[in-house]
Amino acid sequence: MKPRTAAQQRHLASSPFQAKPEPTIEQFAVGDRVTHDKYGLGRILDKEEEAVTVAFGDQQIRITSPFHKMTKL
């Protein structure tokens, strides 16, 4: 059995409802200061294509994209 993938919702031009905007994925660079909802203040140590490694005090956490809970300061 194959796992199902989420189907993308279609939006008809005649629909009275607005289409949901495409989510923008924030881009980070090594050295950027960030804040995370769970871990607090941190600094980007390493950047990969789909993830970043962030130093939060004495711990290093790898956070994958999309970065919903993390914002650049």
C-alpha positions, 0 to 999 in steps of 0.5 A: 500500500502506498501512502497518500499524498495531500492533493493540492486544492483547486481554486475556481475563477468563479468562486466567491472565496479568495484563494489562499496565498502561497506560503513564503518560506523565510530565508536565513543566512549563517550568522543571522540572529533568530527567535524560536517559539520553543527554544528562544533566542539563537544564531544560525550556525549552518544552512542546508537546502531544507534545514538550518542548524541553530545554536540556542545557548548551550544546545544546537538544534536542526530545524527543518523548513518551513520555519513556522515557529522561527523568525529573523531578528 
